[in-house]
Amino acid sequence: MSAQQDEFRDYCVELFASLRPRSGIAGIAAKRMFGGTGFSIDGKTFAIIAMDQLWLKVDDESRSEFDKAGCQIFTYEMAGKPRSMSYYTSPADAMESAALMAPWAEHAWGAALRAACTKGTKSKKKTKKKTTSK
């Protein structure tokens, strides 16, 4: 990573300051992944940096807020076809301060928590099916 990329990563961690004071949250981990950076708490990724842009996790519950704010969905091309991921840009003004980022960070963290619950439910169903199909 370049010094500029490191600075942007560190600045993004500062923007997520509103997520740190919660009880039970050890801290925000910023780890390199797929040529970018993933931001997570307790192993749940809620934001990424890709293509020199911060992207926040969304789901069906939070997507309309991002759409209303004019945020753009993360898209890329694979095998000549456009693909998308459940991450959106943050509103431009949210990049100015932790206070302005706070509601957007909350949306992203909520989406990450809901995704983790959904994954846990799917895993339990698969385990049950395996154990009851004898």
Biotite code that builds the C-alpha atoms (Angstrom):
import biotite.structure as struc

atoms = struc.array([
    struc.Atom([0.000, 0.000, 0.000], chain_id="A", res_id=1, res_name="MET", atom_name="CA", element="C"),
    struc.Atom([1.162, 3.505, -0.701], chain_id="A", res_id=2, res_name="SER", atom_name="CA", element="C"),
    struc.Atom([1.424, 6.178, 1.977], chain_id="A", res_id=3, res_name="ALA", atom_name="CA", element="C"),
    struc.Atom([-1.605, 7.904, 0.420], chain_id="A", res_id=4, res_name="GLN", atom_name="CA", element="C"),
    struc.Atom([-3.660, 4.695, 0.634], chain_id="A", res_id=5, res_name="GLN", atom_name="CA", element="C"),
    struc.Atom([-2.565, 4.219, 4.261], chain_id="A", res_id=6, res_name="ASP", atom_name="CA", element="C"),
    struc.Atom([-3.645, 7.794, 5.066], chain_id="A", res_id=7, res_name="GLU", atom_name="CA", element="C"),
    struc.Atom([-7.055, 7.252, 3.466], chain_id="A", res_id=8, res_name="PHE", atom_name="CA", element="C"),
    struc.Atom([-7.499, 3.972, 5.366], chain_id="A", res_id=9, res_name="ARG", atom_name="CA", element="C"),
    struc.Atom([-6.593, 5.659, 8.669], chain_id="A", res_id=10, res_name="ASP", atom_name="CA", element="C"),
    struc.Atom([-8.906, 8.587, 7.911], chain_id="A", res_id=11, res_name="TYR", atom_name="CA", element="C"),
    struc.Atom([-11.786, 6.164, 7.264], chain_id="A", res_id=12, res_name="CYS", atom_name="CA", element="C"),
    struc.Atom([-11.161, 4.496, 10.641], chain_id="A", res_id=13, res_name="VAL", atom_name="CA", element="C"),
    struc.Atom([-11.465, 7.976, 12.196], chain_id="A", res_id=14, res_name="GLU", atom_name="CA", element="C"),
    struc.Atom([-14.743, 8.513, 10.336], chain_id="A", res_id=15, res_name="LEU", atom_name="CA", element="C"),
    struc.Atom([-16.140, 5.392, 12.016], chain_id="A", res_id=16, res_name="PHE", atom_name="CA", element="C"),
    struc.Atom([-15.499, 6.797, 15.512], chain_id="A", res_id=17, res_name="ALA", atom_name="CA", element="C"),
    struc.Atom([-19.217, 6.576, 16.387], chain_id="A", res_id=18, res_name="SER", atom_name="CA", element="C"),
    struc.Atom([-19.015, 2.771, 16.274], chain_id="A", res_id=19, res_name="LEU", atom_name="CA", element="C"),
    struc.Atom([-16.168, 2.494, 18.808], chain_id="A", res_id=20, res_name="ARG", atom_name="CA", element="C"),
    struc.Atom([-17.846, 3.409, 22.130], chain_id="A", res_id=21, res_name="PRO", atom_name="CA", element="C"),
    struc.Atom([-20.365, 0.548, 22.039], chain_id="A", res_id=22, res_name="ARG", atom_name="CA", element="C"),
    struc.Atom([-19.995, -1.961, 24.797], chain_id="A", res_id=23, res_name="SER", atom_name="CA", element="C"),
    struc.Atom([-18.527, -5.228, 23.611], chain_id="A", res_id=24, res_name="GLY", atom_name="CA", element="C"),
    struc.Atom([-16.807, -3.791, 20.541], chain_id="A", res_id=25, res_name="ILE", atom_name="CA", element="C"),
    struc.Atom([-13.093, -4.384, 20.721], chain_id="A", res_id=26, res_name="ALA", atom_name="CA", element="C"),
    struc.Atom([-12.271, -2.025, 17.876], chain_id="A", res_id=27, res_name="GLY", atom_name="CA", element="C"),
    struc.Atom([-12.354, -1.566, 14.165], chain_id="A", res_id=28, res_name="ILE", atom_name="CA", element="C"),
    struc.Atom([-10.025, -3.804, 12.202], chain_id="A", res_id=29, res_name="ALA", atom_name="CA", element="C"),
    struc.Atom([-8.761, -2.510, 8.867], chain_id="A", res_id=30, res_name="ALA", atom_name="CA", element="C"),
    struc.Atom([-7.300, -5.384, 6.844], chain_id="A", res_id=31, res_name="LYS", atom_name="CA", element="C"),
    struc.Atom([-6.007, -5.652, 3.303], chain_id="A", res_id=32, res_name="ARG", atom_name="CA", element="C"),
    struc.Atom([-8.232, -7.719, 1.061], chain_id="A", res_id=33, res_name="MET", atom_name="CA", element="C"),
    struc.Atom([-8.498, -8.173, -2.710], chain_id="A", res_id=34, res_name="PHE", atom_name="CA", element="C"),
    struc.Atom([-6.267, -5.189, -3.427], chain_id="A", res_id=35, res_name="GLY", atom_name="CA", element="C"),
    struc.Atom([-8.246, -2.930, -1.108], chain_id="A", res_id=36, res_name="GLY", atom_name="CA", element="C"),
    struc.Atom([-9.133, -2.717, 2.569], chain_id="A", res_id=37, res_name="THR", atom_name="CA", element="C"),
    struc.Atom([-11.959, -4.236, 4.589], chain_id="A", res_id=38, res_name="GLY", atom_name="CA", element="C"),
    struc.Atom([-13.262, -2.650, 7.804], chain_id="A", res_id=39, res_name="PHE", atom_name="CA", element="C"),
    struc.Atom([-14.757, -5.012, 10.332], chain_id="A", res_id=40, res_name="SER", atom_name="CA", element="C"),
    struc.Atom([-15.764, -5.378, 13.944], chain_id="A", res_id=41, res_name="ILE", atom_name="CA", element="C"),
    struc.Atom([-15.743, -8.828, 15.517], chain_id="A", res_id=42, res_name="ASP", atom_name="CA", element="C"),
    struc.Atom([-15.174, -10.356, 12.071], chain_id="A", res_id=43, res_name="GLY", atom_name="CA", element="C"),
    struc.Atom([-18.199, -8.645, 10.497], chain_id="A", res_id=44, res_name="LYS", atom_name="CA", element="C"),
    struc.Atom([-17.248, -6.494, 7.502], chain_id="A", res_id=45, res_name="THR", atom_name="CA", element="C"),
    struc.Atom([-19.263, -3.278, 7.235], chain_id="A", res_id=46, res_name="PHE", atom_name="CA", element="C"),
    struc.Atom([-17.179, -1.204, 4.807], chain_id="A", res_id=47, res_name="ALA", atom_name="CA", element="C"),
    struc.Atom([-14.484, -1.573, 2.195], chain_id="A", res_id=48, res_name="ILE", atom_name="CA", element="C"),
    struc.Atom([-12.093, 0.578, 0.237], chain_id="A", res_id=49, res_name="ILE", atom_name="CA", element="C"),
    struc.Atom([-11.920, -0.385, -3.423], chain_id="A", res_id=50, res_name="ALA", atom_name="CA", element="C"),
    struc.Atom([-11.025, 1.683, -6.472], chain_id="A", res_id=51, res_name="MET", atom_name="CA", element="C"),
    struc.Atom([-9.861, 4.505, -4.155], chain_id="A", res_id=52, res_name="ASP", atom_name="CA", element="C"),
    struc.Atom([-13.411, 4.864, -2.788], chain_id="A", res_id=53, res_name="GLN", atom_name="CA", element="C"),
    struc.Atom([-15.072, 4.061, 0.530], chain_id="A", res_id=54, res_name="LEU", atom_name="CA", element="C"),
    struc.Atom([-18.042, 1.711, 0.189], chain_id="A", res_id=55, res_name="TRP", atom_name="CA", element="C"),
    struc.Atom([-20.545, 0.952, 2.981], chain_id="A", res_id=56, res_name="LEU", atom_name="CA", element="C"),
    struc.Atom([-22.473, -2.300, 3.386], chain_id="A", res_id=57, res_name="LYS", atom_name="CA", element="C"),
    struc.Atom([-26.189, -2.122, 2.608], chain_id="A", res_id=58, res_name="VAL", atom_name="CA", element="C"),
    struc.Atom([-29.101, -4.519, 2.697], chain_id="A", res_id=59, res_name="ASP", atom_name="CA", element="C"),
    struc.Atom([-32.818, -4.404, 1.950], chain_id="A", res_id=60, res_name="ASP", atom_name="CA", element="C"),
    struc.Atom([-33.461, -2.530, 5.187], chain_id="A", res_id=61, res_name="GLU", atom_name="CA", element="C"),
    struc.Atom([-30.951, 0.277, 4.551], chain_id="A", res_id=62, res_name="SER", atom_name="CA", element="C"),
    struc.Atom([-30.766, 0.487, 0.737], chain_id="A", res_id=63, res_name="ARG", atom_name="CA", element="C"),
    struc.Atom([-33.511, 3.098, 0.375], chain_id="A", res_id=64, res_name="SER", atom_name="CA", element="C"),
    struc.Atom([-31.589, 5.569, 2.581], chain_id="A", res_id=65, res_name="GLU", atom_name="CA", element="C"),
    struc.Atom([-28.532, 5.254, 0.355], chain_id="A", res_id=66, res_name="PHE", atom_name="CA", element="C"),
    struc.Atom([-30.674, 5.574, -2.782], chain_id="A", res_id=67, res_name="ASP", atom_name="CA", element="C"),
    struc.Atom([-32.363, 8.736, -1.415], chain_id="A", res_id=68, res_name="LYS", atom_name="CA", element="C"),
    struc.Atom([-28.930, 10.247, -0.747], chain_id="A", res_id=69, res_name="ALA", atom_name="CA", element="C"),
    struc.Atom([-27.831, 9.572, -4.344], chain_id="A", res_id=70, res_name="GLY", atom_name="CA", element="C"),
    struc.Atom([-25.193, 7.010, -3.397], chain_id="A", res_id=71, res_name="CYS", atom_name="CA", element="C"),
    struc.Atom([-23.928, 4.589, -6.041], chain_id="A", res_id=72, res_name="GLN", atom_name="CA", element="C"),
    struc.Atom([-23.814, 0.798, -5.868], chain_id="A", res_id=73, res_name="ILE", atom_name="CA", element="C"),
    struc.Atom([-20.470, -1.004, -6.081], chain_id="A", res_id=74, res_name="PHE", atom_name="CA", element="C"),
    struc.Atom([-20.204, -2.478, -9.561], chain_id="A", res_id=75, res_name="THR", atom_name="CA", element="C"),
    struc.Atom([-17.424, -4.205, -11.446], chain_id="A", res_id=76, res_name="TYR", atom_name="CA", element="C"),
    struc.Atom([-17.049, -6.307, -14.549], chain_id="A", res_id=77, res_name="GLU", atom_name="CA", element="C"),
    struc.Atom([-16.346, -10.038, -14.527], chain_id="A", res_id=78, res_name="MET", atom_name="CA", element="C"),
    struc.Atom([-16.154, -12.210, -17.630], chain_id="A", res_id=79, res_name="ALA", atom_name="CA", element="C"),
    struc.Atom([-17.538, -9.294, -19.656], chain_id="A", res_id=80, res_name="GLY", atom_name="CA", element="C"),
    struc.Atom([-20.646, -8.929, -17.496], chain_id="A", res_id=81, res_name="LYS", atom_name="CA", element="C"),
    struc.Atom([-21.458, -6.230, -14.943], chain_id="A", res_id=82, res_name="PRO", atom_name="CA", element="C"),
    struc.Atom([-21.654, -7.465, -11.357], chain_id="A", res_id=83, res_name="ARG", atom_name="CA", element="C"),
    struc.Atom([-22.557, -5.665, -8.160], chain_id="A", res_id=84, res_name="SER", atom_name="CA", element="C"),
    struc.Atom([-22.028, -6.103, -4.457], chain_id="A", res_id=85, res_name="MET", atom_name="CA", element="C"),
    struc.Atom([-24.103, -4.963, -1.478], chain_id="A", res_id=86, res_name="SER", atom_name="CA", element="C"),
    struc.Atom([-21.944, -1.904, -0.898], chain_id="A", res_id=87, res_name="TYR", atom_name="CA", element="C"),
    struc.Atom([-22.734, 1.711, -1.749], chain_id="A", res_id=88, res_name="TYR", atom_name="CA", element="C"),
    struc.Atom([-20.703, 4.902, -1.735], chain_id="A", res_id=89, res_name="THR", atom_name="CA", element="C"),
    struc.Atom([-21.276, 7.154, 1.229], chain_id="A", res_id=90, res_name="SER", atom_name="CA", element="C"),
    struc.Atom([-22.778, 10.609, 0.697], chain_id="A", res_id=91, res_name="PRO", atom_name="CA", element="C"),
    struc.Atom([-19.993, 13.079, -0.127], chain_id="A", res_id=92, res_name="ALA", atom_name="CA", element="C"),
    struc.Atom([-20.619, 15.216, 2.964], chain_id="A", res_id=93, res_name="ASP", atom_name="CA", element="C"),
    struc.Atom([-20.325, 12.142, 5.223], chain_id="A", res_id=94, res_name="ALA", atom_name="CA", element="C"),
    struc.Atom([-16.671, 11.945, 4.218], chain_id="A", res_id=95, res_name="MET", atom_name="CA", element="C"),
    struc.Atom([-16.056, 15.307, 5.919], chain_id="A", res_id=96, res_name="GLU", atom_name="CA", element="C"),
    struc.Atom([-16.391, 14.264, 9.570], chain_id="A", res_id=97, res_name="SER", atom_name="CA", element="C"),
    struc.Atom([-17.140, 11.431, 11.978], chain_id="A", res_id=98, res_name="ALA", atom_name="CA", element="C"),
    struc.Atom([-20.321, 13.248, 13.044], chain_id="A", res_id=99, res_name="ALA", atom_name="CA", element="C"),
    struc.Atom([-21.644, 13.341, 9.478], chain_id="A", res_id=100, res_name="LEU", atom_name="CA", element="C"),
    struc.Atom([-20.572, 9.744, 8.871], chain_id="A", res_id=101, res_name="MET", atom_name="CA", element="C"),
    struc.Atom([-22.221, 8.447, 12.069], chain_id="A", res_id=102, res_name="ALA", atom_name="CA", element="C"),
    struc.Atom([-25.703, 7.625, 10.676], chain_id="A", res_id=103, res_name="PRO", atom_name="CA", element="C"),
    struc.Atom([-24.189, 6.012, 7.576], chain_id="A", res_id=104, res_name="TRP", atom_name="CA", element="C"),
    struc.Atom([-21.762, 3.964, 9.665], chain_id="A", res_id=105, res_name="ALA", atom_name="CA", element="C"),
    struc.Atom([-24.740, 2.817, 11.765], chain_id="A", res_id=106, res_name="GLU", atom_name="CA", element="C"),
    struc.Atom([-26.600, 1.714, 8.619], chain_id="A", res_id=107, res_name="HIS", atom_name="CA", element="C"),
    struc.Atom([-23.530, -0.200, 7.412], chain_id="A", res_id=108, res_name="ALA", atom_name="CA", element="C"),
    struc.Atom([-22.931, -1.835, 10.795], chain_id="A", res_id=109, res_name="TRP", atom_name="CA", element="C"),
    struc.Atom([-26.615, -2.801, 11.034], chain_id="A", res_id=110, res_name="GLY", atom_name="CA", element="C"),
    struc.Atom([-26.451, -4.397, 7.578], chain_id="A", res_id=111, res_name="ALA", atom_name="CA", element="C"),
    struc.Atom([-23.332, -6.344, 8.615], chain_id="A", res_id=112, res_name="ALA", atom_name="CA", element="C"),
    struc.Atom([-25.041, -7.595, 11.768], chain_id="A", res_id=113, res_name="LEU", atom_name="CA", element="C"),
    struc.Atom([-28.169, -8.652, 9.879], chain_id="A", res_id=114, res_name="ARG", atom_name="CA", element="C"),
    struc.Atom([-26.033, -10.440, 7.269], chain_id="A", res_id=115, res_name="ALA", atom_name="CA", element="C"),
    struc.Atom([-24.194, -12.310, 10.039], chain_id="A", res_id=116, res_name="ALA", atom_name="CA", element="C"),
    struc.Atom([-27.512, -13.406, 11.559], chain_id="A", res_id=117, res_name="CYS", atom_name="CA", element="C"),
    struc.Atom([-28.745, -14.624, 8.188], chain_id="A", res_id=118, res_name="THR", atom_name="CA", element="C"),
    struc.Atom([-25.541, -16.585, 7.580], chain_id="A", res_id=119, res_name="LYS", atom_name="CA", element="C"),
    struc.Atom([-25.801, -18.144, 11.038], chain_id="A", res_id=120, res_name="GLY", atom_name="CA", element="C"),
    struc.Atom([-29.380, -19.206, 10.388], chain_id="A", res_id=121, res_name="THR", atom_name="CA", element="C"),
    struc.Atom([-28.453, -20.777, 7.039], chain_id="A", res_id=122, res_name="LYS", atom_name="CA", element="C"),
    struc.Atom([-25.560, -22.688, 8.630], chain_id="A", res_id=123, res_name="SER", atom_name="CA", element="C"),
    struc.Atom([-27.796, -24.045, 11.397], chain_id="A", res_id=124, res_name="LYS", atom_name="CA", element="C"),
    struc.Atom([-30.392, -25.203, 8.871], chain_id="A", res_id=125, res_name="LYS", atom_name="CA", element="C"),
    struc.Atom([-27.719, -27.060, 6.864], chain_id="A", res_id=126, res_name="LYS", atom_name="CA", element="C"),
    struc.Atom([-26.379, -28.683, 10.032], chain_id="A", res_id=127, res_name="THR", atom_name="CA", element="C"),
    struc.Atom([-29.877, -29.749, 11.103], chain_id="A", res_id=128, res_name="LYS", atom_name="CA", element="C"),
    struc.Atom([-30.593, -31.262, 7.696], chain_id="A", res_id=129, res_name="LYS", atom_name="CA", element="C"),
    struc.Atom([-27.364, -33.268, 7.826], chain_id="A", res_id=130, res_name="LYS", atom_name="CA", element="C"),
    struc.Atom([-28.043, -34.613, 11.293], chain_id="A", res_id=131, res_name="THR", atom_name="CA", element="C"),
    struc.Atom([-31.709, -35.431, 10.710], chain_id="A", res_id=132, res_name="THR", atom_name="CA", element="C"),
    struc.Atom([-31.367, -37.059, 7.291], chain_id="A", res_id=133, res_name="SER", atom_name="CA", element="C"),
    struc.Atom([-30.030, -40.396, 8.609], chain_id="A", res_id=134, res_name="LYS", atom_name="CA", element="C"),
])
